[in-house]
Amino acid sequence: MKRIALLGALLALASASTFANEPFTPIGDLARGTTATIQGTVERILDEDEFRIADASGSIKVYIGPHMVPVDTGEQVTVRGLVDDDLRKEFYARELVRANGERFAFDRRY
């Protein structure tokens, strides 16, 4: 049982370091159907599972459903996920990191 816990901790650490080393894509440069890591300020909470994030290049709606939004307006966050290929761009989050380092992973149900 201890080996499984140790393995889980090592995998989480490897994931964290990989995430920190990924380049950020400016929101204005996001292309439909691609995966990306974005960073910006939470502009508004749109719904219980959606918020809008902005950087100097633009803004985009971030969907984290069926989970509750774990951030507040004005907060700096980093989000990894994918850009949908619909008419209006929307970002489907897989992982979110708050400025204090707290991490949230979201199930892929969309």
Secondary structure as UniProt FT lines:
FT   HELIX           2..21
FT   HELIX           27..29
FT   TURN            32..33
FT   STRAND          35..47
FT   TURN            48..49
FT   STRAND          50..55
FT   TURN            56..57
FT   STRAND          58..63
FT   TURN            65..66
FT   TURN            73..74
FT   STRAND          76..83
FT   STRAND          90..98
FT   TURN            99..100
FT   STRAND          103..105
//
